[in-house]
Every structure is written in C-alpha cells, then in structure tokens.
C-alpha cells in the first residue's frame, strides 16, 4: 500500500458548512466513525485532546487534525474543504478551509509521522492549494493530491508502517 491508497474519493468532503472549529471536528468525527466503526464520541474526544495540545493548522488555510486511536486496525485519511474558511487558531492567523484528517491505529504508530510528512510535502505548492480549492469533484481532489506528492512519496509503505 502506498500513500495514495490512503485517500480515496469516498473520503473527500467538498463544500462542507461548519462555522467553527468545534462543529468542524464534530463533522470529521462523524464522517470517520461511519467509515471505521469507532464511536464518534471516542474520535471526537481524541481530536479535541490533540487540539488542546496545540492547533493542527499548518498555515496558508490548511490544517492537519490527527490522532491515534486504540482498537482500530487501519489508518484513515479524510479530506474536507469548507465553503467558508474558519478560525482554526493558525500561527499565521489565516482562516482554514482545507483539512486533512489522519486517524492512525495506536498499535502501529510508526507510520503516522511519515504519512503526515508526505501530506505536508504535497501541500507546499501554492498552485496545489489553489487547485484543491477549485476542484469540482472528489476524484479531482484525489488526483491533485497524487500529482502534488513528491516522486519519492509514492514509495511502498513497509508492512511495519501498519
């Protein structure tokens, strides 16, 4: 499995309407719970605990909320684009409209940081961000993320990563 396999069109949410950080985290927890079978409350609590440590906003209108979860077997990556950017306590004070949620099994935490690093690398290019903001379909988002990955990011992840 490579990094591109972690994001599918099924896991892309376009033009969501949360008005603040709390409702956004609730939306992401609800969507994740439907996909992995972990109770929404457990996911939401873990996301809130991580955000309490410090905002996962990266700047330039992008955030990477992430957490490890007990009892899950497979990682999950969701992408959400908001209709209207929200305050996510970013260091650059810019509101955020692009979110990559990463949920990772606690038992296999070794792969979490490489995946997050590859997502960050894919989002460095301002043109990539512009295209993600203009994408009309989930399939287009997935294609854009794959195109934005550096060539070495398409490496096969080791079995130890999962």
Backbone as ProteinMPNN parsed JSONL, in Angstrom:
{"seq_chain_A": "XXXXXXXXXXXXXXXXXXXXXXXXXXXXXXXXXXXXXXXXXXXXXXXXXXXXXXXXXXXXXXXXXXXXXXXXXXXXXXXXXXXXXXXXXXXXXXXXXXXXXXXXXXXXXXXXXXXXXXXXXXXXXXXXXXXXXXXXXXXXXXXXXXXXXXXXXXXXXXXXXX", "coords_chain_A": {"N_chain_A": [[0.857, -1.185, 0.0], [0.546, 2.211, -0.833], [1.041, 5.735, -0.102], [-0.884, 7.109, -1.584], [-2.998, 5.381, -1.604], [-4.319, 5.793, 0.753], [-6.055, 7.897, 0.604], [-9.129, 8.253, -0.781], [-11.729, 8.879, -3.212], [-14.114, 8.455, -1.921], [-13.542, 9.344, 0.579], [-13.498, 12.079, 0.549], [-14.738, 15.24, 1.23], [-16.571, 17.797, 0.016], [-17.126, 21.288, 0.095], [-18.218, 21.655, 2.699], [-20.088, 22.882, 5.545], [-19.367, 23.742, 8.25], [-19.244, 26.181, 10.878], [-17.367, 26.794, 12.75], [-14.489, 25.756, 14.704], [-15.211, 23.72, 16.521], [-17.601, 22.594, 15.45], [-16.581, 21.693, 13.061], [-14.708, 19.704, 13.855], [-16.535, 17.942, 14.988], [-18.022, 17.21, 12.705], [-15.972, 15.916, 11.205], [-15.376, 13.8, 12.958], [-17.812, 12.442, 12.935], [-17.993, 11.647, 10.232], [-15.681, 10.052, 10.064], [-16.263, 8.046, 11.95], [-18.336, 6.7, 10.687], [-16.944, 5.418, 8.734], [-14.944, 3.817, 9.902], [-16.031, 2.522, 12.045], [-15.614, 3.11, 14.702], [-16.799, 4.565, 17.713], [-18.258, 7.79, 17.374], [-17.996, 9.65, 19.467], [-15.673, 8.816, 20.764], [-13.722, 9.284, 18.802], [-14.047, 12.059, 18.454], [-13.388, 13.002, 21.024], [-10.669, 12.266, 21.14], [-9.639, 13.827, 19.026], [-10.209, 16.417, 20.0], [-8.613, 16.401, 22.299], [-6.085, 16.311, 21.143], [-6.067, 18.769, 19.759], [-6.166, 20.432, 21.927], [-3.589, 20.363, 22.879], [-2.281, 21.864, 20.998], [-2.938, 23.843, 18.12], [-3.608, 22.197, 15.046], [-3.385, 23.483, 12.702], [-1.677, 24.314, 9.766], [-1.051, 26.585, 8.417], [-1.497, 28.921, 5.679], [-4.164, 28.422, 5.168], [-4.636, 25.74, 5.649], [-5.167, 22.735, 7.506], [-4.196, 19.967, 9.57], [-5.623, 17.944, 11.244], [-5.114, 15.321, 13.535], [-4.817, 12.094, 15.084], [-4.111, 9.323, 17.235], [-5.736, 6.19, 17.521], [-7.067, 3.78, 19.693], [-7.818, 0.343, 19.228], [-8.48, 0.396, 16.535], [-7.812, -0.881, 13.275], [-6.863, -0.079, 10.783], [-5.39, 2.745, 9.113], [-6.897, 5.993, 8.527], [-7.594, 8.485, 6.193], [-9.091, 11.516, 5.653], [-10.339, 14.099, 3.562], [-11.423, 17.394, 3.759], [-13.097, 20.156, 2.446], [-14.051, 23.412, 3.096], [-16.917, 25.534, 2.598], [-16.713, 28.113, 3.485], [-13.936, 29.611, 4.968], [-12.704, 28.95, 8.32], [-11.841, 30.054, 11.66], [-9.055, 28.493, 12.935], [-7.155, 28.693, 14.749], [-4.613, 29.2, 13.638], [-1.078, 29.668, 13.235], [-0.321, 31.636, 11.447], [-2.503, 33.199, 11.496], [-4.393, 33.018, 9.503], [-7.615, 32.104, 8.274], [-8.942, 28.752, 7.971], [-9.62, 26.469, 5.35], [-9.101, 24.072, 4.144], [-8.797, 20.748, 5.024], [-7.064, 17.959, 6.196], [-7.724, 15.032, 7.638], [-6.193, 12.731, 9.741], [-6.338, 9.605, 11.026], [-4.937, 7.225, 13.081], [-4.001, 3.866, 13.836], [-3.223, 3.068, 17.175], [-1.626, 0.888, 17.786], [0.105, 0.664, 15.66], [1.79, 2.905, 15.436], [4.109, 3.746, 14.202], [3.924, 4.438, 11.433], [2.558, 6.86, 11.269], [3.834, 9.499, 11.371], [5.448, 9.555, 8.944], [3.369, 9.499, 7.0], [1.955, 11.866, 7.572], [3.991, 13.675, 7.048], [4.325, 13.31, 4.288], [1.874, 14.251, 3.357], [2.091, 16.933, 4.112], [4.265, 17.736, 2.499], [3.061, 17.5, 0.016], [1.388, 19.655, 0.085], [2.809, 21.996, -0.032], [3.116, 23.57, -2.306], [1.781, 26.503, -3.591], [0.175, 26.532, -5.89], [-0.946, 23.99, -5.92], [-2.59, 24.123, -3.679], [-4.377, 26.105, -4.534], [-5.596, 24.754, -6.674], [-6.808, 22.632, -5.272], [-8.705, 24.076, -3.899], [-10.357, 24.797, -5.952], [-11.273, 22.463, -7.061], [-13.753, 20.393, -8.477], [-14.802, 17.872, -8.085], [-14.689, 14.913, -5.951], [-12.973, 12.935, -7.03], [-11.224, 14.494, -8.545], [-9.892, 15.876, -6.509], [-8.47, 13.772, -5.262], [-6.812, 13.032, -7.375], [-5.342, 15.412, -7.69], [-3.973, 15.532, -5.237], [-2.362, 13.259, -5.466], [-0.806, 14.032, -7.665], [0.564, 16.147, -6.549], [2.265, 15.017, -4.748], [5.661, 14.455, -3.899], [7.988, 12.729, -6.068], [9.337, 10.591, -4.676], [7.539, 10.076, -2.672], [5.7, 8.302, -3.469], [6.476, 5.843, -2.72], [6.403, 2.427, -1.689], [4.799, 1.676, 1.325], [6.221, 0.18, 4.185], [5.361, -3.03, 5.628], [5.631, -2.776, 8.332], [4.771, -0.232, 8.759], [2.098, -0.324, 9.182]], "CA_chain_A": [[0.0, 0.0, 0.0], [1.314, 3.455, -0.812], [0.344, 6.872, 0.497], [-2.046, 7.454, -2.403], [-4.098, 4.472, -1.276], [-4.988, 6.206, 1.987], [-7.079, 8.897, 0.299], [-9.97, 7.87, -1.917], [-12.833, 9.816, -3.47], [-15.116, 8.195, -0.873], [-13.116, 10.042, 1.791], [-13.385, 13.507, 0.242], [-15.953, 16.008, 1.529], [-16.427, 19.114, -0.605], [-18.036, 22.383, 0.408], [-18.878, 21.468, 3.993], [-20.514, 24.163, 6.076], [-19.148, 24.095, 9.656], [-18.977, 27.599, 11.095], [-16.294, 26.978, 13.717], [-13.613, 24.616, 14.938], [-15.932, 22.657, 17.221], [-18.511, 21.892, 14.541], [-15.755, 21.007, 12.072], [-14.22, 18.468, 14.481], [-17.702, 17.066, 15.113], [-18.282, 16.681, 11.365], [-14.926, 14.958, 10.867], [-15.56, 12.622, 13.81], [-18.993, 11.732, 12.433], [-17.618, 11.013, 8.963], [-14.708, 8.995, 10.346], [-16.953, 6.959, 12.651], [-19.103, 5.94, 9.694], [-16.023, 4.66, 7.881], [-14.103, 2.853, 10.616], [-16.8, 1.802, 13.051], [-15.279, 3.564, 16.059], [-17.804, 5.549, 18.114], [-17.976, 9.198, 17.08], [-17.581, 10.331, 20.686], [-14.277, 8.444, 21.011], [-12.908, 10.007, 17.823], [-14.129, 13.483, 18.771], [-12.621, 13.236, 22.247], [-9.254, 12.173, 20.787], [-9.301, 15.01, 18.226], [-10.223, 17.577, 20.88], [-7.441, 16.316, 23.165], [-4.927, 16.695, 20.33], [-6.141, 20.213, 19.506], [-5.889, 21.108, 23.199], [-2.126, 20.458, 22.949], [-1.93, 22.958, 20.102], [-3.665, 23.772, 16.86], [-3.002, 21.429, 13.959], [-3.363, 24.311, 11.494], [-0.326, 24.412, 9.216], [-0.883, 27.867, 7.757], [-1.957, 29.022, 4.294], [-5.533, 27.928, 5.049], [-4.631, 24.282, 5.705], [-4.994, 22.103, 8.816], [-3.964, 18.531, 9.536], [-6.01, 17.307, 12.503], [-4.684, 13.929, 13.552], [-4.754, 11.445, 16.386], [-4.032, 7.869, 17.255], [-6.927, 5.575, 18.118], [-6.981, 2.386, 20.14], [-8.858, -0.549, 18.747], [-8.68, 0.442, 15.095], [-6.806, -1.693, 12.599], [-6.342, 0.571, 9.581], [-5.402, 4.209, 9.124], [-7.92, 6.67, 7.731], [-7.33, 9.869, 5.792], [-10.235, 12.22, 5.067], [-10.092, 15.47, 3.122], [-12.628, 18.224, 3.782], [-12.963, 21.546, 2.018], [-15.188, 24.175, 3.582], [-17.443, 26.613, 1.754], [-16.202, 29.366, 4.039], [-12.874, 29.33, 5.933], [-12.998, 29.179, 9.738], [-10.693, 30.246, 12.54], [-8.575, 27.224, 13.467], [-6.031, 29.081, 15.593], [-3.38, 29.032, 12.872], [0.015, 30.576, 13.612], [-0.305, 32.775, 10.53], [-3.792, 33.866, 11.713], [-5.288, 32.867, 8.359], [-8.667, 31.102, 8.462], [-8.643, 27.475, 7.323], [-10.696, 25.885, 4.562], [-8.684, 22.755, 3.668], [-8.484, 19.886, 6.168], [-6.732, 16.551, 6.037], [-7.84, 14.313, 8.906], [-5.46, 11.465, 9.765], [-6.558, 8.772, 12.2], [-3.958, 6.143, 12.968], [-4.081, 2.866, 14.911], [-2.19, 3.203, 18.198], [-0.743, -0.276, 17.748], [1.066, 0.79, 14.551], [2.059, 4.345, 15.371], [5.315, 4.02, 13.43], [3.644, 5.002, 10.125], [1.821, 8.127, 11.314], [4.629, 10.681, 11.004], [5.758, 9.59, 7.507], [2.171, 9.849, 6.231], [1.698, 13.296, 7.755], [5.048, 14.379, 6.338], [4.046, 13.271, 2.853], [0.757, 15.167, 3.112], [2.637, 18.293, 4.208], [5.058, 17.987, 1.29], [2.138, 17.665, -1.11], [0.65, 20.912, 0.233], [3.725, 23.145, -0.018], [2.988, 24.357, -3.526], [0.576, 27.332, -3.609], [-0.685, 26.141, -7.022], [-1.688, 22.793, -5.492], [-3.655, 24.589, -2.785], [-5.37, 26.789, -5.368], [-6.332, 23.733, -7.42], [-7.684, 21.925, -4.33], [-9.83, 24.968, -3.58], [-11.212, 24.905, -7.14], [-11.676, 21.134, -7.53], [-15.207, 20.238, -8.531], [-15.229, 16.519, -7.716], [-13.768, 14.17, -5.081], [-11.941, 12.278, -7.844], [-10.241, 15.51, -8.896], [-9.089, 16.114, -5.308], [-7.547, 12.648, -5.115], [-5.831, 13.146, -8.456], [-4.474, 16.545, -7.387], [-3.09, 15.157, -4.133], [-1.366, 12.339, -6.022], [0.102, 14.799, -8.523], [1.358, 17.053, -5.725], [3.239, 14.264, -3.962], [6.989, 14.339, -4.495], [8.151, 11.399, -6.667], [9.707, 9.558, -3.716], [6.436, 9.822, -1.75], [4.907, 7.187, -3.992], [7.113, 4.606, -2.312], [5.57, 1.463, -0.977], [4.991, 1.696, 2.769], [6.569, -1.127, 4.738], [4.342, -3.671, 6.448], [5.801, -2.252, 9.675], [4.077, 1.049, 8.847], [0.691, -0.553, 9.524]], "C_chain_A": [[0.894, 1.237, 0.0], [0.435, 4.59, -0.29], [-0.913, 7.244, -0.277], [-3.25, 6.576, -2.092], [-4.876, 4.905, -0.035], [-6.063, 7.269, 1.762], [-7.832, 8.451, -0.944], [-11.08, 8.903, -2.075], [-13.933, 9.663, -2.422], [-14.802, 8.987, 0.398], [-12.865, 11.529, 1.566], [-14.74, 14.164, 0.458], [-15.74, 17.413, 0.967], [-17.52, 20.055, -0.142], [-18.885, 22.138, 1.648], [-19.13, 22.832, 4.624], [-20.259, 24.465, 7.537], [-18.722, 25.553, 9.817], [-17.839, 27.846, 12.065], [-15.538, 25.67, 13.921], [-14.362, 23.44, 15.562], [-16.854, 21.882, 16.285], [-17.748, 21.17, 13.435], [-15.244, 19.692, 12.638], [-15.356, 17.462, 14.654], [-18.036, 16.424, 13.767], [-17.252, 15.618, 10.989], [-15.056, 13.676, 11.682], [-16.738, 11.785, 13.335], [-18.658, 10.977, 11.155], [-16.647, 9.854, 9.191], [-15.377, 7.794, 11.013], [-17.728, 6.08, 11.678], [-18.193, 5.058, 8.845], [-15.247, 3.581, 8.63], [-14.818, 2.122, 11.744], [-16.438, 2.118, 14.49], [-16.331, 4.596, 16.456], [-17.346, 6.99, 17.879], [-17.424, 9.915, 18.304], [-16.112, 10.049, 21.007], [-13.339, 9.212, 20.07], [-12.877, 11.492, 18.157], [-13.299, 13.82, 20.003], [-11.118, 13.213, 21.957], [-8.809, 13.388, 19.977], [-9.242, 16.265, 19.098], [-9.007, 17.588, 21.802], [-6.188, 16.733, 22.396], [-4.923, 18.198, 20.068], [-5.868, 21.012, 20.778], [-4.383, 21.292, 23.394], [-1.643, 21.646, 22.124], [-2.645, 22.764, 18.778], [-2.877, 22.984, 15.821], [-3.052, 22.192, 12.638], [-1.916, 24.494, 11.057], [-0.018, 25.799, 8.669], [-1.376, 27.781, 6.329], [-3.353, 28.419, 4.097], [-5.675, 26.428, 5.135], [-4.462, 23.815, 7.15], [-4.893, 20.597, 8.641], [-4.325, 17.918, 10.896], [-5.675, 15.818, 12.443], [-4.696, 13.4, 14.977], [-4.564, 9.957, 16.19], [-5.266, 7.35, 17.97], [-6.64, 4.143, 18.517], [-8.106, 1.595, 19.495], [-9.173, -0.463, 17.264], [-7.537, -0.312, 14.432], [-6.13, -0.969, 11.443], [-6.359, 2.083, 9.724], [-6.525, 4.754, 8.251], [-7.452, 8.087, 7.442], [-8.6, 10.396, 5.142], [-9.756, 13.606, 4.633], [-11.423, 16.205, 3.181], [-12.274, 19.636, 3.335], [-14.224, 22.271, 2.45], [-15.627, 25.229, 2.573], [-16.844, 27.948, 2.172], [-15.133, 29.021, 5.079], [-13.287, 29.685, 7.361], [-11.698, 29.439, 10.506], [-10.319, 28.882, 13.119], [-7.298, 27.455, 14.276], [-4.68, 28.846, 14.909], [-2.335, 30.061, 13.304], [0.073, 31.796, 12.714], [-1.606, 33.583, 10.591], [-4.728, 33.809, 10.514], [-6.377, 31.845, 8.689], [-8.383, 29.882, 7.589], [-9.867, 26.959, 6.572], [-10.359, 24.495, 4.022], [-8.204, 21.92, 4.852], [-8.165, 18.477, 5.705], [-6.792, 15.933, 7.425], [-7.071, 13.008, 8.773], [-5.738, 10.788, 11.1], [-5.687, 7.54, 12.039], [-4.109, 5.166, 14.12], [-2.913, 3.027, 15.9], [-1.172, 2.071, 18.113], [0.325, -0.175, 16.663], [1.478, 2.243, 14.356], [3.267, 4.706, 14.521], [5.025, 4.716, 12.093], [3.005, 6.371, 10.119], [2.65, 9.315, 10.835], [5.043, 10.689, 9.537], [4.558, 9.988, 6.651], [1.88, 11.34, 6.35], [2.751, 14.127, 7.031], [4.794, 14.425, 4.841], [2.874, 14.181, 2.495], [1.269, 16.612, 3.138], [3.448, 18.657, 2.972], [4.153, 18.247, 0.089], [1.449, 19.025, -1.08], [1.545, 22.146, 0.242], [3.517, 24.093, -1.186], [1.691, 25.172, -3.514], [-0.379, 26.969, -4.757], [-1.528, 24.915, -6.66], [-2.846, 23.193, -4.59], [-4.765, 25.28, -3.578], [-6.231, 25.771, -6.108], [-7.261, 22.928, -6.503], [-8.906, 22.772, -3.981], [-10.815, 25.081, -4.744], [-11.754, 23.557, -7.62], [-13.19, 20.964, -7.431], [-15.697, 18.864, -8.105], [-14.226, 15.884, -6.751], [-12.652, 13.477, -5.865], [-10.84, 13.26, -8.237], [-9.328, 15.812, -7.705], [-8.048, 15.019, -5.144], [-6.438, 12.731, -6.157], [-4.845, 14.286, -8.17], [-3.495, 16.227, -6.259], [-1.998, 14.225, -4.645], [-0.351, 13.077, -6.884], [1.033, 15.679, -7.699], [2.403, 16.325, -4.886], [4.589, 14.268, -4.655], [7.173, 12.916, -5.036], [8.496, 10.308, -5.664], [8.612, 9.271, -2.7], [5.581, 8.665, -2.211], [5.523, 5.834, -3.63], [6.103, 3.674, -1.662], [5.856, 1.619, 0.518], [5.311, 0.289, 3.222], [5.406, -1.706, 5.514], [4.433, -3.157, 7.887], [5.095, -0.921, 9.863], [2.64, 0.872, 9.311], [0.546, -1.532, 10.646]], "O_chain_A": [[1.876, 1.303, 0.739], [-0.764, 4.414, -0.069], [-1.907, 7.654, 0.322], [-4.392, 6.986, -2.297], [-5.985, 4.422, 0.196], [-6.891, 7.51, 2.642], [-7.251, 8.293, -2.018], [-11.331, 9.701, -1.173], [-14.605, 10.635, -2.078], [-15.696, 9.265, 1.198], [-12.108, 12.159, 2.305], [-15.758, 13.706, -0.062], [-14.834, 18.129, 1.394], [-18.681, 19.671, -0.004], [-20.093, 22.375, 1.656], [-18.471, 23.815, 4.284], [-20.885, 25.387, 8.06], [-17.954, 26.089, 9.018], [-17.382, 28.981, 12.201], [-15.903, 24.626, 13.381], [-14.161, 22.292, 15.166], [-16.885, 20.652, 16.321], [-18.212, 20.149, 12.925], [-15.335, 18.661, 11.971], [-15.152, 16.26, 14.484], [-18.303, 15.224, 13.701], [-17.614, 14.543, 10.511], [-14.866, 12.583, 11.15], [-16.67, 10.556, 13.333], [-19.001, 9.804, 11.012], [-16.783, 8.797, 8.576], [-15.083, 6.649, 10.669], [-17.77, 4.859, 11.831], [-18.643, 4.051, 8.297], [-14.926, 2.54, 8.057], [-14.259, 1.198, 12.335], [-16.918, 1.451, 15.407], [-16.722, 5.421, 15.63], [-16.201, 7.35, 18.153], [-16.486, 10.704, 18.191], [-15.392, 10.935, 21.467], [-12.3, 9.722, 20.49], [-11.816, 12.115, 18.147], [-12.584, 14.822, 20.016], [-10.376, 14.05, 22.471], [-7.726, 13.924, 20.211], [-8.332, 17.081, 18.954], [-8.432, 18.645, 22.063], [-5.328, 17.429, 22.937], [-3.872, 18.833, 20.149], [-5.39, 22.144, 20.709], [-3.951, 22.27, 24.005], [-0.706, 22.344, 22.512], [-2.921, 21.635, 18.372], [-1.654, 23.088, 15.729], [-2.795, 21.621, 11.578], [-1.042, 24.79, 11.871], [1.147, 26.148, 8.479], [-1.644, 26.691, 5.823], [-3.689, 27.964, 3.004], [-6.706, 25.879, 4.745], [-3.715, 24.416, 7.923], [-5.43, 20.027, 7.692], [-3.451, 17.432, 11.614], [-5.918, 15.149, 11.439], [-4.598, 14.158, 15.942], [-4.823, 9.411, 15.117], [-5.778, 7.977, 18.897], [-6.037, 3.386, 17.756], [-9.196, 2.112, 19.252], [-10.049, -1.179, 16.78], [-6.429, -0.374, 14.965], [-4.959, -1.215, 11.152], [-7.239, 2.639, 10.38], [-7.032, 4.073, 7.36], [-6.976, 8.795, 8.33], [-9.12, 9.801, 4.198], [-8.88, 14.2, 5.261], [-12.438, 15.696, 2.706], [-11.29, 20.225, 3.782], [-15.335, 21.803, 2.201], [-14.821, 25.746, 1.798], [-16.515, 28.793, 1.34], [-15.39, 28.223, 5.979], [-14.096, 30.583, 7.588], [-10.608, 29.087, 10.055], [-11.153, 28.2, 13.715], [-6.481, 26.553, 14.463], [-3.733, 28.357, 15.525], [-2.671, 31.181, 13.689], [0.469, 32.875, 13.155], [-1.788, 34.534, 9.83], [-5.757, 34.484, 10.508], [-6.094, 30.826, 9.318], [-7.67, 29.975, 6.59], [-10.99, 27.001, 7.074], [-11.237, 23.809, 3.499], [-7.313, 22.335, 5.593], [-8.906, 17.881, 4.923], [-5.991, 16.278, 8.294], [-7.267, 12.261, 7.814], [-5.419, 11.32, 12.163], [-5.696, 6.891, 10.993], [-4.32, 5.581, 15.26], [-1.755, 3.111, 15.491], [0.017, 2.286, 18.347], [1.346, -0.859, 16.739], [1.508, 2.742, 13.232], [3.43, 5.869, 14.154], [5.84, 5.531, 11.661], [2.914, 6.997, 9.063], [2.199, 10.066, 9.969], [4.998, 11.751, 8.917], [4.709, 10.732, 5.682], [1.592, 12.003, 5.353], [2.432, 15.17, 6.461], [5.018, 15.45, 4.198], [2.884, 14.814, 1.439], [0.911, 17.415, 2.276], [3.328, 19.768, 2.455], [4.442, 19.102, -0.748], [0.974, 19.5, -2.112], [1.06, 23.246, 0.505], [3.725, 25.299, -1.053], [0.608, 24.593, -3.434], [-1.597, 27.084, -4.614], [-2.691, 24.82, -7.053], [-3.952, 22.667, -4.718], [-5.948, 25.061, -3.321], [-7.453, 25.909, -6.163], [-8.372, 22.578, -6.902], [-10.003, 22.247, -3.792], [-11.979, 25.425, -4.54], [-12.613, 23.521, -8.501], [-13.815, 21.34, -6.439], [-16.877, 18.697, -7.797], [-13.055, 16.265, -6.729], [-11.509, 13.438, -5.41], [-9.663, 12.902, -8.258], [-8.122, 15.985, -7.878], [-6.874, 15.305, -4.912], [-5.265, 12.523, -5.846], [-3.643, 14.133, -8.387], [-2.326, 16.608, -6.32], [-0.83, 14.388, -4.292], [0.841, 12.773, -6.833], [2.168, 15.93, -8.105], [3.328, 16.952, -4.369], [4.658, 14.101, -5.873], [6.567, 11.984, -4.507], [7.992, 9.192, -5.789], [8.731, 8.316, -1.933], [4.816, 8.104, -1.425], [5.13, 4.803, -4.175], [5.072, 4.112, -1.151], [7.014, 1.686, 0.929], [4.749, -0.681, 2.713], [4.555, -0.965, 6.006], [3.423, -3.107, 8.588], [4.841, -0.511, 10.996], [2.025, 1.827, 9.786], [-0.573, -1.837, 11.058]]}, "name": "protein", "num_of_chains": 1, "seq": "XXXXXXXXXXXXXXXXXXXXXXXXXXXXXXXXXXXXXXXXXXXXXXXXXXXXXXXXXXXXXXXXXXXXXXXXXXXXXXXXXXXXXXXXXXXXXXXXXXXXXXXXXXXXXXXXXXXXXXXXXXXXXXXXXXXXXXXXXXXXXXXXXXXXXXXXXXXXXXXXXX"}
